[in-house]
Amino acid sequence: MHLRLVISTLIFFMISSSYAQVHKTLPKGVRLFAYRNVKTSPIDAEYNQSQALNPLSYDVSASAKTLSGLSTAVSNAFNEIRSESQEAYDKLTFGDFNLSAQAQVQVHGFGGGFGITDRLTVYGILPFYDARVNMQYRQTRASNAQQVSDEFNNGDINGAISNILNIIPSVSGNLIQSIVVNTLGYKPIGNWHGRGYGDFELGAMYLLHDSTHWGLATTNGIMAPTGRQSDPDLLQDIAFGDGQWDIFTELAIAYMPSRKWMFGTTWRYTYQAPSEKTLRIPFDEDIPLGDTKGRFDVKFGDRIDATISGTHIINDWLSVSPLYEFAYQMPSKYESRYSDANRYLAANSDRVAHNLRLSGSFSTVTPYTKKKFILPAAITMNVQQTVAGKNVPKMTRYEIEFRMYF
């Protein structure tokens, strides 16, 4: 489970370019205030590296590898079993457990823009997150200690198994919590609730061309790491930002074949700057858990985000817009003195998401220009669904946005 990466597909919830005419800038001297509220469906599954749908979960085995750190006595008992029989040592488990999570996120996005000239608009966007994670655990495989004891029928092995059984209950009232807290050093697992600001986006949009049938604009800007980082000692924690500066450039192209139809596409490239992070050192590529931490130089993969949209203008007040969104993040790089961990963390770190969105907009901008309404504003409602991907969560997003021009 890559729960801490769930939020990375949500950080672009903020106020984006206009849905219809993707190239349009604000007129000189005009200000924009925008608020967007986004709520996800419960997130309990992700598309894995094979693009198959998997639940958000960890599998933990109460084997020698995870239990030896409970105490010196437990470690000595396992070593005694191994000295007698490597096969018994490899087979022995005191149960397999599954940790499953369900996350739900609500985002309040606040944005503002100002038309410096008719062609140049500057803007800023700041999201505020309210996230909840419910984590549960259950036993998926019973202990085979008695079977191993009967199979090998060795006095030393039987005695060591009995010692482990006598010690484990005294560590904690719950075995899986003992493994997570006492062996691996994490904070107790359970439900989690966090609130805070995300990364701040600051950009400038410049109109390159605007004619009757087509338009072209470019946007350039930065993402400042103002969002909180995840706690490496808390399994159910999620971050509200990615922890480093980003630089992006975007191209928007619009085509208007008639007064009733508009089509647009946007292409954004984001460079994610390197940063230093404290991370857990995973046991191996398939088990993201670890009992120690280390400092890593991290270079998250650069991103490519693209949209293709069409807008049907029903009348001066109403419009509908279907949209396809593609997001790709290149593989990340990790550098530290832990060579194996560098490889484990970088494995399958690329991500792909395919999303479909349907938007409906009620706008008073055109009636305002025709002097039929006193205030230029717009209300837009969106429903967006992840339909395919790789290493990204499956979710539905429900959004409502209010824009006011003054």
C-alpha positions as CSV (number, residue, x, y, z in Angstrom):
1,M,0.0,0.0,0.0
2,H,1.3,3.4,-0.9
3,L,-1.1,5.4,1.3
4,R,1.3,8.3,1.6
5,L,1.2,8.7,-2.1
6,V,-2.6,9.0,-2.3
7,I,-2.4,12.8,-1.7
8,S,0.0,13.3,-4.5
9,T,-2.8,12.8,-7.0
10,L,-5.0,15.3,-5.1
11,I,-2.7,18.3,-5.0
12,F,-3.9,19.6,-8.3
13,F,-7.4,20.1,-7.0
14,M,-6.8,23.8,-6.9
15,I,-8.3,26.5,-9.1
16,S,-7.3,25.6,-12.6
17,S,-7.8,27.5,-15.9
18,S,-11.3,28.2,-17.1
19,Y,-13.1,25.2,-18.3
20,A,-14.2,26.5,-21.7
21,Q,-11.8,28.9,-23.2
22,V,-8.6,27.5,-21.7
23,H,-6.5,30.3,-23.2
24,K,-8.4,33.3,-21.8
25,T,-6.7,35.8,-19.5
26,L,-8.3,38.4,-17.3
27,P,-8.9,41.9,-18.8
28,K,-6.6,44.6,-17.5
29,G,-7.4,45.7,-14.0
30,V,-10.0,42.9,-13.4
31,R,-9.7,40.7,-10.3
32,L,-10.8,37.2,-9.8
33,F,-11.7,35.4,-6.6
34,A,-12.3,31.7,-6.8
35,Y,-13.3,29.0,-4.2
36,R,-13.4,25.3,-5.0
37,N,-14.7,22.6,-2.7
38,V,-13.6,19.1,-3.5
39,K,-14.7,15.9,-1.8
40,T,-13.5,12.4,-2.7
41,S,-15.4,9.2,-2.4
42,P,-13.9,6.8,0.2
43,I,-10.6,5.7,-1.2
44,D,-9.8,2.0,-0.4
45,A,-8.2,0.7,-3.6
46,E,-5.4,1.7,-6.0
47,Y,-4.2,0.7,-9.4
48,N,-0.9,-1.2,-8.8
49,Q,2.2,-1.4,-11.0
50,S,0.4,-3.9,-13.2
51,Q,-2.5,-1.5,-13.6
52,A,-4.7,-4.0,-11.7
53,L,-7.0,-2.8,-8.9
54,N,-5.8,-3.7,-5.4
55,P,-7.0,-2.8,-2.0
56,L,-5.0,-0.3,0.1
57,S,-3.4,-2.7,2.6
58,Y,-0.3,-4.1,4.1
59,D,0.4,-7.7,4.8
60,V,2.5,-8.4,7.9
61,S,3.7,-11.9,8.9
62,A,4.5,-12.6,12.5
63,S,7.6,-14.5,11.6
64,A,11.1,-14.5,12.8
65,K,11.9,-11.5,10.7
66,T,9.3,-9.3,12.4
67,L,9.1,-10.8,15.9
68,S,12.8,-11.0,16.7
69,G,12.9,-7.3,17.6
70,L,10.3,-7.7,20.3
71,S,12.9,-8.6,22.9
72,T,16.3,-10.2,23.3
73,A,14.6,-13.4,24.7
74,V,12.4,-13.7,21.5
75,S,15.4,-13.2,19.3
76,N,17.5,-15.8,21.2
77,A,14.6,-18.3,20.9
78,F,14.4,-17.9,17.1
79,N,18.2,-18.2,16.9
80,E,18.0,-21.5,18.8
81,I,15.3,-22.8,16.4
82,R,17.5,-21.9,13.4
83,S,20.5,-23.6,14.9
84,E,18.5,-26.8,15.2
85,S,16.7,-26.6,11.8
86,Q,16.7,-23.9,9.1
87,E,13.6,-25.4,7.6
88,A,11.7,-25.1,10.9
89,Y,12.9,-21.5,11.3
90,D,11.7,-20.6,7.8
91,K,8.3,-22.3,8.2
92,L,7.4,-21.0,11.6
93,T,4.9,-18.2,11.8
94,F,2.7,-17.0,14.6
95,G,0.1,-15.7,12.1
96,D,-0.3,-13.4,9.1
97,F,-2.1,-10.1,9.5
98,N,-3.6,-7.6,7.1
99,L,-3.7,-3.8,7.7
100,S,-6.3,-2.1,5.5
101,A,-7.0,1.5,5.1
102,Q,-9.8,3.8,3.8
103,A,-9.1,7.4,3.2
104,Q,-11.4,10.3,2.5
105,V,-10.2,13.8,1.7
106,Q,-12.0,17.2,1.4
107,V,-10.2,20.2,-0.1
108,H,-11.0,23.9,0.2
109,G,-9.2,25.7,-2.6
110,F,-8.8,29.5,-2.5
111,G,-7.5,31.3,-5.5
112,G,-7.1,34.9,-6.8
113,G,-6.0,36.5,-10.0
114,F,-5.3,39.9,-11.4
115,G,-5.2,41.2,-15.0
116,I,-2.0,43.2,-15.3
117,T,-2.6,43.8,-19.0
118,D,-5.2,42.3,-21.3
119,R,-2.7,39.6,-22.1
120,L,-1.0,39.0,-18.8
121,T,-2.7,37.6,-15.7
122,V,-1.0,36.6,-12.4
123,Y,-2.7,34.3,-9.9
124,G,-2.2,32.4,-6.7
125,I,-3.8,29.2,-5.3
126,L,-3.7,27.8,-1.8
127,P,-5.6,24.6,-0.8
128,F,-6.6,23.6,2.7
129,Y,-7.0,19.9,3.3
130,D,-9.2,18.0,5.7
131,A,-8.3,14.3,5.6
132,R,-9.4,11.2,7.4
133,V,-7.9,7.7,7.4
134,N,-9.6,4.7,9.0
135,M,-7.2,1.8,9.5
136,Q,-8.2,-1.7,10.5
137,Y,-6.3,-5.0,11.0
138,R,-7.3,-8.6,11.0
139,Q,-5.6,-12.0,11.1
140,T,-5.6,-13.8,7.8
141,R,-3.6,-16.9,8.8
142,A,-3.4,-18.6,12.1
143,S,-0.2,-19.6,13.9
144,N,1.4,-22.8,12.7
145,A,3.6,-23.1,15.8
146,Q,2.0,-26.3,17.0
147,Q,2.3,-27.9,13.5
148,V,6.0,-27.0,13.3
149,S,6.5,-28.4,16.8
150,D,4.7,-31.7,15.9
151,E,6.5,-32.0,12.5
152,F,10.0,-31.7,13.8
153,N,9.4,-33.2,17.3
154,N,12.6,-31.7,18.6
155,G,13.0,-30.9,22.3
156,D,15.1,-27.8,21.7
157,I,12.7,-26.5,19.0
158,N,9.7,-27.2,21.1
159,G,11.2,-25.4,24.1
160,A,12.1,-22.3,22.0
161,I,8.6,-22.2,20.6
162,S,7.1,-22.4,24.1
163,N,9.4,-19.6,25.2
164,I,8.2,-17.3,22.4
165,L,4.6,-18.1,23.1
166,N,5.1,-17.2,26.7
167,I,6.8,-13.9,25.9
168,I,4.6,-12.6,23.1
169,P,1.4,-12.0,25.1
170,S,3.3,-10.1,27.8
171,V,4.6,-7.5,25.3
172,S,1.2,-6.1,24.4
173,G,-2.5,-7.1,24.5
174,N,-2.5,-7.3,20.7
175,L,0.2,-9.0,18.6
176,I,-0.1,-6.9,15.5
177,Q,0.2,-3.7,17.6
178,S,3.2,-5.3,19.3
179,I,4.9,-5.9,15.9
180,V,4.1,-2.4,14.6
181,V,4.9,-0.5,17.8
182,N,7.5,-2.5,19.7
183,T,9.3,-4.2,16.9
184,L,9.1,-1.7,14.0
185,G,8.9,1.4,16.1
186,Y,5.8,3.0,14.6
187,K,3.2,4.8,16.5
188,P,0.0,2.8,17.2
189,I,-2.2,2.1,14.2
190,G,-5.8,3.3,14.1
191,N,-7.9,6.1,12.8
192,W,-6.3,9.4,11.8
193,H,-7.6,12.9,11.1
194,G,-5.5,15.8,9.8
195,R,-6.1,19.3,8.6
196,G,-3.7,21.8,7.1
197,Y,-2.6,23.9,4.1
198,G,-1.2,22.3,1.0
199,D,1.5,23.6,-1.4
200,F,1.0,27.1,-2.7
201,E,0.9,27.7,-6.5
202,L,2.0,31.0,-8.0
203,G,1.8,31.6,-11.7
204,A,1.5,34.0,-14.6
205,M,-0.6,33.4,-17.7
206,Y,0.3,35.1,-21.0
207,L,-2.1,35.3,-24.0
208,L,-0.1,34.6,-27.2
209,H,-3.0,34.7,-29.7
210,D,-6.7,35.3,-29.6
211,S,-8.9,35.3,-32.7
212,T,-12.4,34.3,-33.6
213,H,-11.7,30.6,-34.0
214,W,-8.6,29.8,-32.0
215,G,-6.4,31.0,-29.1
216,L,-3.1,30.2,-27.6
217,A,-1.7,31.0,-24.1
218,T,1.2,29.9,-21.9
219,T,1.4,29.7,-18.1
220,N,4.6,29.5,-16.0
221,G,5.0,29.3,-12.3
222,I,6.2,27.6,-9.1
223,M,4.8,25.4,-6.4
224,A,6.1,26.4,-2.9
225,P,6.4,23.6,-0.3
226,T,3.9,25.1,2.2
227,G,2.1,21.8,2.8
228,R,2.7,19.6,5.8
229,Q,4.9,16.5,5.4
230,S,3.9,13.0,6.5
231,D,5.3,11.4,9.7
232,P,7.5,8.5,8.9
233,D,6.5,6.9,12.2
234,L,2.8,6.9,11.5
235,L,1.5,4.4,9.0
236,Q,-1.9,6.0,8.5
237,D,-0.5,9.5,8.0
238,I,-0.8,11.3,4.6
239,A,1.0,14.5,3.6
240,F,-0.6,17.7,2.2
241,G,2.4,18.6,0.0
242,D,5.4,16.9,-1.6
243,G,8.0,18.8,0.4
244,Q,10.0,20.5,-2.3
245,W,9.9,23.4,-4.8
246,D,8.4,22.7,-8.2
247,I,8.6,24.7,-11.4
248,F,6.1,24.3,-14.2
249,T,5.3,25.5,-17.7
250,E,2.0,25.0,-19.5
251,L,0.6,25.5,-23.0
252,A,-3.1,26.0,-23.6
253,I,-4.7,25.8,-27.1
254,A,-8.4,26.6,-27.8
255,Y,-10.5,26.1,-30.9
256,M,-13.9,27.6,-31.4
257,P,-15.6,26.3,-34.5
258,S,-18.9,28.0,-33.7
259,R,-20.6,30.1,-31.0
260,K,-22.0,26.9,-29.5
261,W,-18.9,24.7,-29.3
262,M,-15.4,25.2,-27.9
263,F,-12.6,22.7,-27.6
264,G,-9.4,23.0,-25.6
265,T,-6.3,21.2,-24.6
266,T,-3.7,22.0,-21.9
267,W,-0.2,20.5,-21.5
268,R,1.8,21.1,-18.3
269,Y,5.4,20.0,-17.5
270,T,6.5,20.1,-13.9
271,Y,10.0,19.9,-12.7
272,Q,10.3,18.6,-9.1
273,A,13.4,19.9,-7.4
274,P,15.5,17.5,-5.3
275,S,15.1,17.6,-1.5
276,E,16.3,15.8,1.6
277,K,13.9,13.6,3.5
278,T,13.8,11.3,6.5
279,L,12.2,8.0,5.4
280,R,11.7,4.5,6.7
281,I,14.2,2.0,5.3
282,P,12.0,-0.8,3.9
283,F,12.7,-4.5,4.5
284,D,12.5,-5.2,0.8
285,E,10.8,-4.1,-2.4
286,D,7.5,-5.8,-1.6
287,I,7.3,-4.8,2.1
288,P,7.3,-1.0,2.5
289,L,7.6,-1.3,6.3
290,G,11.0,-0.9,8.1
291,D,12.3,-0.8,11.6
292,T,14.9,2.0,11.0
293,K,15.0,5.4,9.4
294,G,17.5,7.2,7.3
295,R,18.2,10.4,5.4
296,F,17.7,10.3,1.7
297,D,18.3,12.7,-1.2
298,V,15.0,12.4,-3.1
299,K,14.3,13.5,-6.6
300,F,10.6,12.9,-7.3
301,G,9.9,12.2,-11.0
302,D,8.9,15.1,-13.2
303,R,5.2,15.3,-14.1
304,I,3.3,15.6,-17.4
305,D,-0.3,16.6,-17.1
306,A,-2.6,17.0,-20.1
307,T,-6.3,17.7,-20.6
308,I,-8.6,17.5,-23.6
309,S,-12.0,19.2,-23.2
310,G,-15.1,20.1,-25.2
311,T,-17.7,22.7,-24.2
312,H,-21.3,23.0,-25.4
313,I,-22.8,26.4,-24.8
314,I,-26.5,25.8,-24.2
315,N,-27.3,29.5,-23.8
316,D,-25.8,32.7,-22.3
317,W,-26.2,31.2,-18.9
318,L,-25.5,27.4,-19.1
319,S,-22.8,25.2,-20.6
320,V,-21.6,21.6,-20.2
321,S,-18.1,20.2,-20.6
322,P,-16.8,16.7,-20.8
323,L,-13.0,16.4,-20.2
324,Y,-10.3,13.7,-20.3
325,E,-7.3,14.2,-18.0
326,F,-4.0,12.3,-18.3
327,A,-1.3,12.5,-15.6
328,Y,2.1,10.9,-15.7
329,Q,4.9,11.0,-13.1
330,M,8.4,9.7,-14.1
331,P,10.3,7.3,-11.8
332,S,11.8,8.9,-8.7
333,K,15.4,8.6,-7.6
334,Y,16.7,8.0,-4.0
335,E,20.3,8.5,-3.0
336,S,21.7,7.5,0.4
337,R,24.2,5.1,2.0
338,Y,21.5,2.5,2.0
339,S,22.0,1.1,-1.5
340,D,19.3,-1.6,-1.2
341,A,16.7,0.9,0.2
342,N,17.5,3.3,-2.7
343,R,16.5,0.6,-5.1
344,Y,13.4,-0.5,-3.1
345,L,12.0,3.0,-2.8
346,A,12.6,3.8,-6.5
347,A,11.0,0.6,-7.7
348,N,7.6,1.2,-9.3
349,S,7.7,4.9,-8.4
350,D,6.3,6.0,-11.7
351,R,2.6,6.8,-11.9
352,V,-0.1,7.1,-14.5
353,A,-3.7,8.3,-14.1
354,H,-6.5,8.4,-16.6
355,N,-9.5,10.5,-15.4
356,L,-12.9,11.4,-17.0
357,R,-14.7,14.6,-15.8
358,L,-18.1,16.0,-16.6
359,S,-18.8,19.7,-15.7
360,G,-21.9,21.8,-15.7
361,S,-21.5,25.6,-15.4
362,F,-23.9,28.5,-14.7
363,S,-22.3,31.8,-15.6
364,T,-23.4,35.4,-15.6
365,V,-20.4,36.7,-17.4
366,T,-22.1,36.9,-20.8
367,P,-25.3,38.4,-19.4
368,Y,-23.2,40.9,-17.5
369,T,-21.5,42.0,-20.7
370,K,-24.9,42.4,-22.3
371,K,-26.1,44.4,-19.2
372,K,-28.6,41.7,-18.3
373,F,-27.1,40.9,-14.9
374,I,-25.4,43.1,-12.2
375,L,-22.5,40.8,-11.3
376,P,-20.1,38.6,-13.4
377,A,-19.7,35.3,-11.7
378,A,-19.8,31.5,-12.4
379,I,-20.7,28.4,-10.5
380,T,-19.4,25.1,-11.8
381,M,-20.1,21.5,-10.6
382,N,-17.8,18.6,-11.6
383,V,-17.8,14.9,-11.2
384,Q,-14.5,13.2,-11.9
385,Q,-13.7,9.5,-12.0
386,T,-10.3,7.6,-12.2
387,V,-10.9,5.0,-14.8
388,A,-7.4,3.5,-15.1
389,G,-3.9,4.0,-13.9
390,K,-0.7,2.8,-12.4
391,N,0.3,3.3,-8.7
392,V,-2.5,5.7,-8.2
393,P,-5.7,5.5,-6.0
394,K,-9.1,4.8,-7.6
395,M,-11.5,7.5,-6.6
396,T,-14.4,9.7,-7.5
397,R,-14.2,13.5,-7.0
398,Y,-17.2,15.7,-6.4
399,E,-16.5,19.4,-6.9
400,I,-18.2,22.7,-6.8
401,E,-16.5,26.0,-7.7
402,F,-17.5,29.6,-7.4
403,R,-15.8,32.4,-9.3
404,M,-16.4,36.1,-9.0
405,Y,-14.9,38.9,-11.2
406,F,-14.6,42.4,-10.0
